[in-house]
Amino acid sequence: MLVAPIPVNETKRLESLYQYNLLDTAPEIEYDRVSHIASQLCQTPIAMVSFIDRERQWVKSFHGLGVENIPREISLCAHTITNVHPLVVEDTTKDNRFFDNPAVIGQPNIIFYVGIPLLSAEGMAIGSICVIDHQPRKLSPSQQMAMLALADQVMLLMELRRTNNQLSRARAEAEELARQKAHLLATLSHEIRTPLHALEGHTQILLDQQPRTDQQGGLQRLQTTGRTLVRLVNNILDYSKLQAGKLALEKMPFSLQELIQQAVEMQSWQAQQKNLQLVTQIDPKLPNRLEGDATRLLQVLLNLVNNALKFTKVGEVRIAVQVESISSSEVSLRLEVTDTGIGIPEASLSMLFNEYTQVSAETTRLYGGTGLGLAITRQLLEMMGSKLEVRSQEGKGSTFGFSLVLPIAEAVAIKPNGALLSAEDLFLAVDDNPLNTKVLSHFIGKNGGRVDTFNSPLDALEAAKTTSYRAMLLDLYMPELDGYELAQRLQTVQPGIPIIALSADDSVETMERVKASGFHSFLRKPFLPHELMHTLTELA
């Protein structure tokens, strides 16, 4: 018996074989059909599709012979892979290579053998499709051509498998990269927005305490700077979320009038510094309360107003809202921000909404900015079902506008004293950072309510066992107990109590976990006073 020689390219041949991840896999009907067709075409009792591993012939599919592994030293297919041409043996008993082979003189009694090499994409013979008979015979030319075609079919199946494997690996790598990116974004959101929340909150507290006249200007500059930083951070983080498909819109009641006033207040210092007028023009038919993503809409407003102020030296920036149509359940409105600034050359309008791009290098040098504001604004509006449009005349100014259709929300009942809350409204607030609980205490107290603040989740849990609360506000990231676990325990102590999540991380994953944990609503840090009040006054 002649043992088949090891191919000179054995190492590369095995590497090519292993790329298909086919060895020791379960039977597959496509390969079984190939073996059956080969047997029928050649009128042989046995047909196989197999591969030559380091020490064995492994059978992927067979017809007429139930075998899985054959030692390589007695394998006729091991001889087949030493050449790229078919191996045809009409009578093994008369062939010096095989006459005394155990598979010839014993079971399965191979007398007639034809093996077609299976060539990988790299041209390596990694296995064979073969037919076997127990008596001498020949194949017709048409049968040989059919076997070659079947060999090609097997390799097509294998290439499809390899492509699918590559796609699966690429998908797994992409999913892991997306997971890492989402984790990074969540970490950045938490690490950046948390200190900004303290800055925003305590600046507002100082302003509410009626500081001396000489202190007001500095505090207002500090507040404007902090809010500008918040806007830039939100743009950068939200742009990353938009690119990753990880940004989800919220739906909450809000007042567009208050939102516009908030945008004006946040940009008033910048306008004063340039002696510009910030003018609002609101249609009296605009309903008091609408439903939508107030946070993102405020971000859109801030981006447009900031952009208008940046490119305006004299004159005004006007925010106008016009009701286009209204029904009992929804309103269609048009919002426009118009400036008397430098305007935009017609040739530059096409690149206006490109990320990281401004109309010229001189624009960047003179006015600064990241070039992200308008691009993000456009994408946020598209998510809301709208479109950002621009009209501009160089040297005379620009108008950025969009239309929105928003549901109308029910009006909020105001307390007799004009406050949003009352002394009967007792809230529980938990945050391991004392600065944050101080901000919550100030905002709630200013609007007529009361709050018990805790920096220890365990202390808050004990208090909830003896005191009834209107609602509970929980930071999500705390030692001892995080907000999720604390919420679950509090729900057993006071079933049905509304629980509000507070976090600087507003990723899709966090929002989904918040919803699954039974929270009533979510507030992203840094939040503004009106956002907190909207959330509290909407409690069932």
Secondary structure, 3 states (H helix, E strand, C coil): CCCCCCCCCHHHHHHHHHCCCCCCCCCCHHHHHHHHHHHHHHCCCEEEEEEECCCEEEEEEEECCCCCEEEHHHCHHHHHCCCCCCEEECCHHHCCCCCCCHHHHCCCCCCEEEEEEEECCCCCEEEEEEEEECCCCCCCHHHHHHHHHHHHHHHHHHHHHHHHHHHHHHHHHHHHHHHHHHHHHHHHHHHHHHHHHHHHHHHHHHHHCCCCHHHHHHHHHHHHHHHHHHHHHHHHHHHHHHHHCCCCCCCEEECHHHHHHHHHHHHHHHHHHCCCEEEEEECCCCCCCEEECHHHHHHHHHHHHHHHHHCCCCCEEEEEEEEEEECCCEEEEEEEEEECCCCCCHHHHHHCCCCCCCCCHHHHHHHCCCCCHHHHHHHHHHHCCCCCEEEEECCCEEEEEEEEEEEECCCCCCCCCCCCCCCCCEEEEECCCHHHHHHHHHHHHHCCCEEEEECCHHHHHHHHCCCCCCEEEEECCCCCCCHHHHHHHHHHHCCCCCEEEEECCCCHHHHHHHHHCCCCEEEECCCCHHHHHHHHHCCC
